Amino acid sequence: MHILVVNDDGPPSRRLSPYIQPLVSTLEAAGHLVSVAIPAASRSWIGKAHLIEASLKAIYVPPQAFYNDGTWNESYTPDDKTTANDTPNGTTHTNSQGDNEWVVITNGTPASCVQLGLFNLFPDRPPVDLVISGPNHGRNASTIYNLSSGTVGGALEAATCGKRGIAISFGSKEEQPAAIIAAAARLAVRVVNHLLAHWDPRVELYNINVPMRDDVESRPILWTRTLPYYWAKGYLYAEADTPQHELNGADASTTTLKQKDFKWGAQLLDMKKALQASEEGTDAHTVLNGCTSVTALRANFWHVPGLEGALELDA
């Protein structure tokens, strides 16, 4: 099986993208051919976006050349005596891919990585059978996360390209022991293999959330529905105090227009409380209670049944 792996967290990084290398290695150990196309920087919360004004560059990087901080050794050769995965903090990665280079896309998004991965980057390999987007660094449960998530966006892009897509999220942003990451990767691959063998023809993509715990492989795996959640107020941006001379590059002495500056300042406490109080059977309730959640989805905004035919306006 040829699997294209993309993500929204970018190159391997202990802080931002700690899960992609273990998942790729586990997929390969299960006998899959894996091609990897990832953004050069974190693209969380970007959904299924394409940056239409941006030029993209594909950089083919040997897996062994990645440092564990989101960068890689630009001059790496197979003859190097030390691997680039030896980081200053002593963290190392093993990789089974050998010469199977990963592709890093400057200005890339999960969606553009899917497009390029399917149609442009790997002409000498067989057609892609499945796109896996992830594993995300943290869970993607509820409508707010799913409609915002670059991880889910990558799987949505696969569906719009006529390919099967699976979004995978490992449900913790806290640093995890290697044994727990390995267990989550093994379980995720088992779930992927099962879904591939029993793919429901009504489904265009699956969204998987895996809790990060040492007994994850013995915990239940449950079909779930997406928890509906809506913003109650402006939680994501905070007004910034910006000196007058830094007003978006404008000379304060030549502008009379009122300006305000805002910065990302996500306040998610109310959301976390809502997710914790979510009802049984939802993706949020399931993963927060230590079980793996699998949600079957279609990649469309489906119309409301019954609202059809002519629309008669009020007089």
C-alpha positions in Angstrom: 0.0 0.0 0.0 1.4 3.4 -1.0 0.6 6.0 1.7 1.2 9.7 1.4 1.8 11.3 4.8 1.4 15.0 5.3 1.0 17.1 8.5 0.4 20.6 9.7 3.1 20.7 12.4 6.0 20.7 10.0 9.4 19.0 10.2 10.3 16.8 13.1 10.6 18.9 16.3 10.6 17.9 19.9 8.4 20.9 20.7 6.1 21.3 17.7 6.2 18.0 15.7 7.3 15.1 17.8 5.0 12.4 16.4 5.6 12.1 12.6 8.8 10.1 12.6 7.5 7.4 14.9 4.3 7.0 12.8 6.2 6.9 9.5 8.6 4.3 10.8 5.7 2.2 12.2 3.8 2.4 8.8 6.9 1.2 7.1 7.4 -1.6 9.6 3.9 -2.8 8.7 4.9 -3.1 5.1 3.6 0.1 3.5 5.5 2.3 1.0 5.4 5.8 2.6 6.0 9.1 0.9 6.2 12.2 3.1 5.4 15.8 2.1 5.3 18.3 4.9 5.2 22.1 5.3 8.6 23.8 6.1 7.0 25.4 9.2 4.0 24.8 11.5 0.7 25.5 9.8 -1.8 24.8 12.6 -5.3 26.3 12.4 -5.0 26.8 8.7 -7.7 24.3 7.7 -7.7 23.4 4.0 -6.0 26.6 2.8 -3.9 27.2 -0.2 -1.6 30.3 -0.2 -2.3 31.3 -3.8 0.1 34.3 -3.8 3.0 32.2 -2.5 5.7 30.4 -4.5 6.3 26.9 -3.3 9.7 25.1 -3.2 10.1 21.4 -2.7 13.2 20.3 -0.8 14.1 16.6 -0.8 15.6 15.8 2.7 16.9 12.5 3.8 15.1 11.5 7.0 18.5 11.1 8.8 19.2 14.8 8.0 16.5 16.2 10.3 17.4 17.8 13.6 14.8 17.6 16.3 14.0 21.3 16.2 12.2 21.7 12.9 15.4 22.2 10.9 17.7 19.9 8.9 21.3 19.6 7.8 21.5 21.4 4.5 24.8 19.7 3.6 24.0 16.2 4.8 25.5 13.3 2.8 25.1 9.5 3.4 28.8 9.4 4.3 28.3 11.7 7.3 29.8 10.0 10.4 27.2 11.5 12.7 23.5 11.7 12.0 21.8 15.0 12.0 19.2 13.6 14.3 21.7 13.9 17.2 20.5 17.1 18.8 22.2 19.4 21.3 19.9 18.0 24.0 21.0 14.5 23.3 17.6 13.4 21.7 18.0 11.0 18.8 15.6 9.5 16.3 15.9 6.2 14.5 14.5 6.0 11.0 13.8 3.0 8.8 13.4 4.9 5.5 16.9 4.7 4.3 17.2 6.7 1.0 13.5 7.4 0.8 13.7 11.2 1.0 11.0 13.3 2.7 9.9 16.4 0.9 9.7 19.7 2.8 7.6 22.5 1.1 8.5 26.1 1.7 5.3 28.1 2.0 3.5 24.8 2.1 0.2 24.0 3.8 -1.3 20.5 4.5 -3.6 21.0 1.5 -0.8 22.0 -0.9 1.4 19.1 0.4 -1.4 16.8 -0.5 -1.8 18.3 -4.0 1.9 18.2 -4.7 2.4 14.8 -3.1 -0.4 13.2 -5.2 0.5 14.8 -8.6 4.0 16.2 -8.7 6.6 15.1 -6.2 6.9 11.3 -6.6 6.6 10.5 -10.3 8.7 7.3 -10.0 6.4 5.7 -7.4 3.1 4.0 -7.8 -0.2 5.9 -7.4 -1.1 6.8 -3.8 -3.7 4.6 -2.2 -4.3 6.6 1.0 -3.4 10.0 2.4 -2.7 10.2 6.2 -2.6 13.7 7.6 -0.9 13.8 11.0 -0.3 12.8 13.6 -1.3 16.1 15.0 0.4 17.4 18.2 -2.8 17.4 20.2 -6.4 16.2 19.7 -8.8 17.4 17.0 -12.2 16.8 18.4 -15.4 19.0 18.0 -16.6 21.0 15.1 -14.4 24.0 16.0 -11.2 22.0 15.8 -12.2 20.0 12.8 -13.2 23.0 10.7 -10.0 24.8 11.7 -7.5 22.0 11.8 -4.8 21.8 9.2 -4.6 18.1 10.0 -8.2 17.5 9.2 -7.8 19.9 6.3 -5.1 17.6 4.8 -7.5 14.6 4.8 -10.3 16.8 3.4 -8.0 17.8 0.5 -7.3 14.1 -0.2 -11.1 13.5 -0.4 -11.5 16.4 -2.9 -8.8 14.8 -5.0 -10.7 11.5 -5.0 -8.4 9.8 -2.6 -9.2 8.1 0.8 -8.1 10.3 3.6 -7.4 9.7 7.3 -6.7 12.5 9.8 -4.8 11.3 12.9 -4.3 13.2 16.1 -2.3 12.2 19.2 -4.3 13.7 22.0 -1.6 15.6 24.0 0.5 18.6 23.7 2.6 17.6 26.7 5.9 16.0 26.1 5.4 12.2 26.1 7.8 9.3 26.9 9.0 7.4 23.9 7.2 4.3 25.0 3.8 6.0 24.9 4.5 7.6 21.5 5.4 4.2 20.2 2.3 2.6 21.6 0.1 5.3 20.0 1.8 4.9 16.7 1.3 1.1 16.8 -2.4 1.5 17.6 -2.9 4.1 14.9 -1.4 1.9 12.3 -3.6 -1.0 13.4 -6.7 1.2 13.1 -5.5 2.5 9.7 -5.0 -1.1 8.4 -8.5 -2.1 9.7 -10.2 0.9 8.0 -8.4 0.2 4.8 -9.6 -3.4 4.8 -13.2 -2.5 5.7 -13.6 1.0 4.2 -17.3 2.0 4.2 -18.1 3.2 0.7 -20.2 6.1 2.2 -17.1 7.5 4.0 -14.7 9.9 2.3 -12.4 10.5 5.3 -12.0 9.3 8.9 -10.9 11.4 11.8 -8.9 9.5 14.5 -8.1 10.8 17.9 -5.7 8.7 20.0 -5.2 9.3 23.8 -1.7 9.4 25.0 -1.4 6.9 27.8 0.7 3.8 28.4 -2.3 1.4 28.2 -3.7 2.9 25.0 -3.4 -0.4 23.1 -5.7 -2.2 25.5 -8.3 0.6 25.7 -11.5 0.5 23.6 -11.7 2.0 20.1 -15.1 3.6 19.6 -17.1 5.0 16.7 -18.0 8.6 17.5 -19.8 11.6 16.2 -18.3 15.1 16.1 -19.2 17.3 19.1 -20.9 20.5 17.9 -19.2 23.6 19.4 -19.5 27.3 18.6 -17.5 30.3 19.8 -19.5 32.3 22.4 -17.3 35.4 22.0 -14.0 36.5 20.6 -11.5 34.0 22.1 -8.7 34.0 19.5 -7.2 37.5 19.2 -6.1 40.1 21.6 -5.5 43.8 21.0 -1.8 44.6 21.0 -0.1 47.7 22.3 1.9 48.9 19.4 4.2 52.0 19.5 3.0 54.7 17.1 6.1 54.5 14.9 5.4 50.7 14.3 1.9 51.1 13.0 2.2 48.4 10.3 5.2 50.2 8.8 3.3 53.5 8.4 4.9 56.8 9.4 2.8 58.0 12.3 3.5 61.6 11.3 1.9 61.1 7.8 -1.3 59.1 8.6 -4.5 60.3 10.2 -6.3 57.0 10.0 -7.2 55.2 13.1 -5.4 51.8 13.5 -5.5 48.9 15.8 -3.1 45.9 16.1 -4.1 42.4 17.1 -2.1 39.3 18.0 -2.9 35.7 18.4 -4.1 35.3 21.9 -6.2 32.2 22.1 -8.1 31.8 25.3 -9.5 28.2 25.2 -10.5 27.6 28.8 -14.2 27.8 28.1 -13.8 25.4 25.2 -11.8 22.9 27.3 -14.6 23.0 29.9 -17.2 22.3 27.2 -15.2 19.4 25.8 -14.8 17.9 29.2 -18.5 18.2 29.8 -19.3 16.7 26.3 -21.8 13.8 26.1 -21.0 10.2 25.6 -20.6 9.1 22.0 -18.9 12.3 20.9 -15.3 12.5 19.7 -14.3 14.8 22.6 -15.9 12.7 25.3 -14.3 9.5 24.0 -10.7 10.7 23.7 -10.8 12.7 27.0 -12.0 9.5 28.7 -9.0 7.5 27.5 -10.4 5.7 24.5 -9.5 6.1 20.8 -12.1 7.9 18.8 -12.9 7.1 15.1 -15.3 9.5 13.3 -16.5 8.7 9.8 -17.0 11.9 7.7 -18.0 13.1 4.2 -16.2 16.0 2.7 -19.1 18.3 2.0 -21.4 20.9 3.4 -24.5 18.9 2.8 -27.8 20.7 2.2 -30.7 20.5 4.7 -33.3 18.0 3.3 -36.7 19.4 2.4 -35.4 22.9 1.4 -35.7 22.4 -2.3 -37.5 23.8 -5.4 -38.6 27.4 -5.8 -37.9 30.0 -3.1 -40.9 32.2 -2.7 -40.0 35.6 -1.2 -42.3 37.6 1.1 -44.4 40.2 -0.6 
